[in-house]
Amino acid sequence: WASTYFRRAVEQDPTKASHWFEHGVSLDENGDLDGSIEAFEKAIALEPTHTSALHNLVERYHLSRREFDKAEEHYRKALETSPRDLDILDHLTQLLVDKRQYEGAEPLVRRYLSLNSENEDVMNRLGIVLYQLHRNVEDIDEVERIWRDLLATRRSGVYALNLGLLMEFKRKNDTAAEA
């Protein structure tokens, strides 16, 4: 029933970004993905720095619609207005990993970790990015250190699996180098 009031607020004053944002949240909660995206876009058009609307919009493109290019465009706009926003950095780096754009993800993951080095998921993401890039021995050594540290502080099957894959990779490379 709240959605009726949010719709009415938009109808009575369509120039308020906050009205469009609340209407978008309500539409999303009621399963209207297209309507919520439209409402969030209108909120941003009225107030380009409306971070909540930006967050919601990019999450709908990234996680709900899997429209990665459109999501990346909006994440980057959101990052321009909020360059230290950890949620935006987190989601953008995950998106770039999903798109297998590891070169672009690395500096953003490192920026995130410079602001908050305690996030295990983002630390693991750095390990994944460096593992995929494996440009040199130093990258692989850093990946090993990351996953060993994560495994030491938190017993997780994911970290153990990642470390096992890395050790197998190193063994194969050592065997190939000896041949």
PAZAPA-4460 file (N, C-alpha, C; in steps of 0.05 Angstrom, whole numbers, plus 32768, in hexadecimal, padded with zeros to 4 digits):
% residues 179
    n_x    n_y    n_z   ca_x   ca_y   ca_z    c_x    c_y    c_z   seq   type   mol
   8010   7FE8   8000   8000   8000   8000   8011   8019   8000     1      W     A
   802A   8017   800A   803C   802E   800A   8042   8037   7FEE     2      A     A
   8042   8024   7FDB   8049   802B   7FC0   8035   803F   7FB4     3      S     A
   801C   803E   7FBD   8008   8051   7FB4   8010   806E   7FBC     4      T     A
   801A   8070   7FD4   8022   808B   7FDD   803B   8095   7FCF     5      Y     A
   804D   8083   7FCA   8066   808C   7FBC   805F   8094   7F9F     6      F     A
   804D   8085   7F93   8044   808D   7F78   8036   80A8   7F78     7      R     A
   8025   80AC   7F8C   8017   80C5   7F8F   802B   80DC   7F94     8      R     A
   8040   80D8   7FA4   8054   80EC   7FA9   8062   80F5   7F8F     9      A     A
   8068   80E1   7F7E   8075   80E7   7F64   8062   80F6   7F52    10      V     A
   8049   80EF   7F52   8035   80FD   7F42   8031   8119   7F4B    11      E     A
   8031   811E   7F65   802D   8139   7F70   8045   814B   7F6D    12      Q     A
   805D   813F   7F6F   8076   814F   7F6C   808B   813F   7F5E    13      D     A
   808A   813E   7F44   809D   812E   7F35   80B9   8139   7F33    14      P     A
   80BE   8150   7F40   80D9   815D   7F3F   80EA   8155   7F57    15      T     A
   80E1   8144   7F69   80F0   813C   7F81   80FD   8120   7F7C    16      K     A
   8117   8120   7F7C   8126   8107   7F78   811F   80F3   7F8E    17      A     A
   811B   80FD   7FA6   8115   80EA   7FBD   80FB   80DC   7FB8    18      S     A
   80E7   80EA   7FAC   80CE   80DC   7FA6   80D2   80C6   7F92    19      H     A
   80E1   80CC   7F7D   80E6   80B7   7F68   80F6   80A0   7F74    20      W     A
   8109   80A6   7F86   8118   8090   7F92   8106   807E   7FA3    21      F     A
   80F6   8089   7FB4   80E4   8079   7FC5   80D1   8069   7FB4    22      E     A
   80C7   8076   7F9F   80B5   8068   7F8C   80C3   8051   7F7F    23      H     A
   80DC   8055   7F78   80EC   803F   7F6C   80F0   8028   7F7F    24      G     A
   80F6   802E   7F98   80FA   8019   7FAC   80E0   8009   7FAF    25      V     A
   80CA   8018   7FB0   80B0   800B   7FB3   80AA   7FF9   7F9B    26      S     A
   80AF   8003   7F83   80AA   7FF3   7F6B   80BB   7FDA   7F6B    27      L     A
   80D5   7FDD   7F73   80E7   7FC6   7F74   80DD   7FB1   7F88    28      D     A
   80D5   7FBA   7FA0   80CB   7FA8   7FB4   80B2   7F99   7FAB    29      E     A
   80A3   7FA5   7F98   808B   7F99   7F8E   8090   7F89   7F74    30      N     A
   80AA   7F86   7F6D   80B1   7F75   7F56   80B1   7F83   7F3B    31      G     A
   80AE   7F9E   7F3B   80AE   7FAC   7F21   80CA   7FB7   7F1C    32      D     A
   80DB   7FA5   7F11   80F7   7FAC   7F0B   80F9   7FC3   7EF8    33      L     A
   80EA   7FC2   7EE1   80EC   7FD7   7ECD   80E2   7FF2   7ED8    34      D     A
   80CD   7FF1   7EE8   80C2   800A   7EF4   80D6   8016   7F08    35      G     A
   80E3   8004   7F17   80F6   800E   7F2B   810E   801B   7F1D    36      S     A
   8118   800F   7F08   812E   801A   7EF9   8127   8035   7EEE    37      I     A
   810F   8037   7EE3   8106   8051   7ED8   8105   8066   7EEE    38      E     A
   80FB   805F   7F05   80F8   8072   7F1B   8114   807A   7F25    39      A     A
   8126   8068   7F28   8141   806F   7F31   814F   8081   7F1D    40      F     A
   814B   807B   7F03   8157   808C   7EEE   814B   80A9   7EF0    41      E     A
   8132   80AB   7EF5   8126   80C6   7EF8   8131   80D4   7F11    42      K     A
   8135   80C6   7F26   8140   80D2   7F3F   815C   80DC   7F39    43      A     A
   816C   80CD   7F2A   8187   80D5   7F23   8188   80EC   7F10    44      I     A
   8175   80ED   7EFD   8173   8103   7EEB   816D   811D   7EF9    45      A     A
   815D   811B   7F0E   8157   8133   7F1E   816D   813A   7F32    46      L     A
   817B   8126   7F3C   8190   812B   7F50   81A7   8117   7F4A    47      E     A
   81BA   811E   7F38   81CF   810C   7F30   81E0   8100   7F46    48      P     A
   81E0   810D   7F5D   81F0   8103   7F74   81E0   80F3   7F88    49      T     A
   81C8   80EB   7F81   81B7   80DC   7F93   81C3   80BF   7F95    50      H     A
   81D4   80BB   7FA8   81E3   80A2   7FAA   81D1   8089   7FAE    51      T     A
   81BC   808C   7FBD   81AB   8075   7FC1   819D   806C   7FA7    52      S     A
   8195   8080   7F98   8189   8079   7F7E   819E   806D   7F6B    53      A     A
   81B6   8078   7F6C   81CC   806C   7F5B   81D1   804F   7F63    54      L     A
   81D3   804B   7F7D   81D8   802F   7F87   81C3   801C   7F7E    55      H     A
   81AA   8024   7F82   8194   8013   7F7A   8193   800E   7F5C    56      N     A
   8198   8023   7F4D   8197   8020   7F30   81AC   800D   7F26    57      L     A
   81C5   8011   7F2F   81DA   7FFF   7F25   81D7   7FE3   7F2E    58      V     A
   81CD   7FDF   7F46   81C8   7FC4   7F50   81B3   7FB6   7F3F    59      E     A
   819F   7FC5   7F36   818A   7FB8   7F25   8196   7FB0   7F0A    60      R     A
   81A7   7FC2   7EFE   81B4   7FBB   7EE5   81C7   7FA4   7EE8    61      Y     A
   81D7   7FA5   7EFD   81EC   7F90   7F01   81E1   7F76   7F0B    62      H     A
   81D3   7F76   7F21   81CB   7F5D   7F2E   81B1   7F52   7F23    63      L     A
   819E   7F63   7F1D   8183   7F59   7F14   8182   7F54   7EF6    64      S     A
   818B   7F67   7EE7   818A   7F65   7EC9   81A3   7F59   7EBD    65      R     A
   81B9   7F5A   7ECC   81D3   7F51   7EC1   81DB   7F60   7EA8    66      R     A
   81D4   7F7A   7EA7   81DC   7F8B   7E91   81F6   7F99   7E9A    67      E     A
   820C   7F8B   7E96   8225   7F93   7EA2   822F   7FAE   7E97    68      F     A
   822C   7FB3   7E7D   8237   7FCC   7E72   8228   7FE4   7E7D    69      D     A
   820D   7FE2   7E7E   81FD   7FF7   7E89   8203   7FFB   7EA7    70      K     A
   8206   7FE5   7EB5   820D   7FE7   7ED2   8228   7FF4   7ED6    71      A     A
   823B   7FED   7EC5   8256   7FF9   7EC8   8255   8017   7EC3    72      E     A
   8246   801F   7EAF   8243   803C   7EA9   8238   804B   7EC2    73      E     A
   8224   8040   7ECE   8218   804D   7EE6   822A   804B   7EFE    74      H     A
   8238   8034   7F02   824A   8032   7F19   8260   8048   7F16    75      Y     A
   826A   804B   7EFE   8280   805F   7EFA   8276   807C   7EFF    76      R     A
   825D   8081   7EF7   8251   809B   7EFD   824E   809F   7F1C    77      K     A
   8245   808A   7F29   8242   808B   7F46   825D   808F   7F54    78      A     A
   8271   8082   7F49   828C   8085   7F55   8297   80A1   7F51    79      L     A
   828F   80AE   7F3C   8297   80CA   7F38   828C   80DC   7F4E    80      E     A
   8273   80D7   7F55   8266   80E8   7F6A   826E   80DF   7F86    81      T     A
   8275   80C6   7F89   827C   80BB   7FA4   8295   80A9   7FA1    82      S     A
   82AD   80B5   7F9D   82C5   80A5   7F97   82CE   8093   7FAE    83      P     A
   82C5   8098   7FC7   82CD   8088   7FDD   82B7   8075   7FE7    84      R     A
   82A2   8072   7FD7   828B   8062   7FDF   8293   8044   7FDC    85      D     A
   8295   8037   7FF3   829E   801B   7FF2   828A   8008   7FE5    86      L     A
   8270   800E   7FE7   825D   7FFC   7FDA   8260   7FFE   7FBB    87      D     A
   8263   8016   7FB1   8266   801A   7F94   8280   800C   7F8B    88      I     A
   8296   8011   7F99   82AF   8004   7F92   82AC   7FE5   7F93    89      L     A
   829F   7FDB   7FA7   829C   7FBE   7FAA   828C   7FB3   7F93    90      D     A
   8276   7FBF   7F8C   8265   7FB5   7F77   8272   7FB9   7F5B    91      H     A
   8280   7FCF   7F57   828D   7FD4   7F3D   82A4   7FBF   7F3A    92      L     A
   82B3   7FBA   7F4F   82C8   7FA6   7F4B   82BD   7F8A   7F46    93      T     A
   82A7   7F84   7F53   829A   7F6A   7F4E   8290   7F68   7F31    94      Q     A
   8285   7F7E   7F28   827B   7F7F   7F0C   8292   7F7B   7EF9    95      L     A
   82A8   7F88   7EFD   82BF   7F86   7EEB   82CA   7F69   7EEC    96      L     A
   82CA   7F5C   7F03   82D2   7F40   7F04   82BE   7F2F   7EF5    97      V     A
   82A4   7F35   7EF8   828F   7F26   7EE9   8294   7F29   7ECB    98      D     A
   829D   7F40   7EC3   82A2   7F45   7EA6   82BE   7F3C   7E9E    99      K     A
   82CD   7F31   7EB1   82E8   7F28   7EAC   82FB   7F3E   7EA4   100      R     A
   82F6   7F56   7EAE   8307   7F6D   7EA9   8319   7F72   7EC1   101      Q     A
   832C   7F5F   7EC4   833D   7F5E   7EDB   8350   7F76   7EDD   102      Y     A
   835A   7F7F   7EC6   836C   7F97   7EC6   835E   7FAF   7ED1   103      E     A
   8345   7FB3   7ECA   8336   7FCA   7ED3   832D   7FC6   7EF0   104      G     A
   832A   7FAE   7EF9   8321   7FA9   7F14   8337   7FAD   7F29   105      A     A
   8350   7FA6   7F21   8365   7FA7   7F35   8369   7FC2   7F43   106      E     A
   836B   7FD8   7F34   836F   7FF1   7F43   8358   7FF9   7F55   107      P     A
   8340   7FF2   7F4D   8328   7FF8   7F5D   8327   7FE6   7F76   108      L     A
   832F   7FCD   7F73   8330   7FBB   7F8B   8344   7FC6   7F9E   109      V     A
   835B   7FCE   7F93   8370   7FD9   7FA5   8367   7FF3   7FB2   110      R     A
   8358   8004   7FA3   834E   801C   7FAF   833B   8015   7FC6   111      R     A
   8329   8002   7FC1   8316   7FFA   7FD6   8326   7FF1   7FEF   112      Y     A
   833A   7FE0   7FEB   8349   7FD5   8002   835A   7FEB   8010   113      L     A
   8361   8000   8001   836F   8016   800F   835C   8025   8021   114      S     A
   8342   8024   801C   832E   8031   802D   8324   801E   8042   115      L     A
   8323   8004   803D   8319   7FF0   8050   8327   7FD5   804B   116      N     A
   833C   7FD0   8059   834B   7FB7   8055   833F   7F9F   8063   117      S     A
   8329   7FA3   8070   831D   7F8D   8080   8308   7F7C   8071   118      E     A
   8301   7F84   8059   82EC   7F76   804A   82F8   7F5D   803D   119      N     A
   82F2   7F46   8048   82FD   7F2C   803E   82F4   7F26   8021   120      E     A
   82DB   7F2D   801A   82D2   7F28   7FFF   82E2   7F38   7FEA   121      D     A
   82E8   7F51   7FF1   82F7   7F61   7FDE   8314   7F59   7FDE   122      V     A
   831F   7F50   7FF5   833A   7F46   7FF5   833C   7F2C   7FE4   123      M     A
   8328   7F1B   7FE6   8327   7F03   7FD6   8324   7F0B   7FB8   124      N     A
   8315   7F20   7FB3   8312   7F29   7F97   832D   7F32   7F8C   125      R     A
   833D   7F3F   7F9C   8358   7F47   7F93   8368   7F2E   7F8C   126      L     A
   8366   7F1A   7F9D   8373   7F00   7F97   836B   7EF5   7F7C   127      G     A
   8351   7EF5   7F77   8346   7EEB   7F5E   8350   7EFB   7F46   128      I     A
   8350   7F16   7F49   8359   7F27   7F33   8376   7F22   7F2D   129      V     A
   8387   7F21   7F42   83A3   7F1D   7F3D   83A9   7F01   7F32   130      L     A
   8399   7EED   7F3C   839D   7ED2   7F32   8396   7ED1   7F14   131      Y     A
   8380   7EDF   7F0C   8379   7EDF   7EF0   838D   7EEE   7EDF   132      Q     A
   8398   7F03   7EEA   83AC   7F13   7EDA   83C7   7F04   7ED9   133      L     A
   83CF   7EF7   7EF0   83E9   7EEB   7EF4   83FE   7EF5   7EE0   134      H     A
   8403   7F0F   7EE3   8417   7F1C   7ED2   8433   7F15   7ED8   135      R     A
   8438   7F0F   7EF2   8454   7F09   7EFA   8453   7EF9   7F14   136      N     A
   846B   7EF1   7F1D   846D   7EE1   7F35   8463   7EF1   7F4E   137      V     A
   8468   7F0B   7F4E   8460   7F1B   7F65   8441   7F1B   7F68   138      E     A
   8432   7F1B   7F51   8415   7F19   7F53   840D   7EFF   7F60   139      D     A
   8419   7EE9   7F57   8412   7ECF   7F61   8419   7ECC   7F7F   140      I     A
   8430   7ED7   7F86   8438   7ED7   7FA2   8424   7EE7   7FB3   141      D     A
   841B   7EFE   7FA9   8408   7F0E   7FB8   83ED   7EFF   7FBB   142      E     A
   83E5   7EF1   7FA5   83CC   7EE2   7FA7   83CF   7ECC   7FBC   143      V     A
   83E5   7EBF   7FBD   83E9   7EAA   7FD1   83E8   7EB6   7FED   144      E     A
   83F5   7ECC   7FF1   83F5   7EDA   800B   83D8   7EE1   8013   145      R     A
   83C9   7EEC   8000   83AD   7EF5   8005   839D   7EDD   800E   146      I     A
   839E   7EC7   7FFF   838D   7EB0   8005   8396   7EA2   801E   147      W     A
   83B0   7EA1   8023   83B9   7E95   803C   83B0   7EA5   8054   148      R     A
   83B2   7EC0   8052   83A9   7ED1   8068   838B   7ECE   806D   149      D     A
   837C   7ECE   8057   835F   7ECA   805A   8358   7EAF   8067   150      L     A
   8366   7E9B   805E   8360   7E80   8069   8369   7E7E   8086   151      L     A
   837E   7E8D   808E   8387   7E8C   80AA   8373   7E9A   80BC   152      A     A
   8366   7EAF   80B2   8353   7EBE   80C3   8337   7EB4   80C2   153      T     A
   8330   7EA6   80AD   8315   7E9C   80AA   8316   7E83   809A   154      R     A
   830E   7E6E   80A6   830E   7E54   8099   82F7   7E53   8085   155      R     A
   82FD   7E56   806C   82E9   7E56   8057   82F1   7E43   8040   156      S     A
   82DE   7E34   8038   82E3   7E22   8021   82EB   7E31   8008   157      G     A
   82E0   7E49   8004   82E7   7E58   7FED   8304   7E5F   7FED   158      V     A
   830E   7E69   8003   832A   7E71   8005   833C   7E58   8002   159      Y     A
   8334   7E42   800E   8344   7E29   800B   8344   7E20   7FEE   160      A     A
   832D   7E21   7FE1   832C   7E19   7FC5   833D   7E2B   7FB4   161      L     A
   833B   7E45   7FB8   834B   7E58   7FA9   8369   7E53   7FAD   162      N     A
   8371   7E4E   7FC5   838D   7E49   7FCB   8396   7E2F   7FBE   163      L     A
   8384   7E1B   7FBF   838B   7E01   7FB2   838F   7E05   7F94   164      G     A
   837D   7E14   7F87   8380   7E19   7F6B   839A   7E28   7F65   165      L     A
   83A1   7E3B   7F76   83BA   7E4A   7F72   83D2   7E37   7F75   166      L     A
   83D2   7E26   7F89   83E8   7E14   7F8D   83EB   7E01   7F76   167      M     A
   83D5   7DF8   7F6B   83D6   7DE7   7F53   83E1   7DF6   7F3B   168      E     A
   83D9   7E0F   7F38   83E4   7E21   7F23   8402   7E24   7F26   169      F     A
   840B   7E29   7F3E   8427   7E2D   7F43   8437   7E13   7F3D   170      K     A
   842C   7DFC   7F46   8439   7DE3   7F41   843C   7DDD   7F23   171      R     A
   8427   7DE2   7F14   8429   7DDE   7EF7   843D   7DF1   7EEA   172      K     A
   843D   7E0A   7EF3   8451   7E1D   7EE8   846D   7E15   7EEF   173      N     A
   8471   7E0C   7F07   848C   7E03   7F10   8495   7DEB   7EFF   174      D     A
   8482   7DD8   7EFB   8488   7DC0   7EEB   848F   7DC8   7ECE   175      T     A
   847F   7DDA   7EC3   8484   7DE3   7EA7   849F   7DF2   7EA5   176      A     A
   84A6   7E01   7EB9   84BF   7E10   7EB9   84D7   7DFE   7EBB   177      A     A
   84D4   7DE7   7EC9   84E9   7DD4   7ECC   84EE   7DC4   7EB3   178      E     A
   84D9   7DC1   7EA2   84DB   7DB1   7E8A   84EA   7DBE   7E74   179      A     A
***
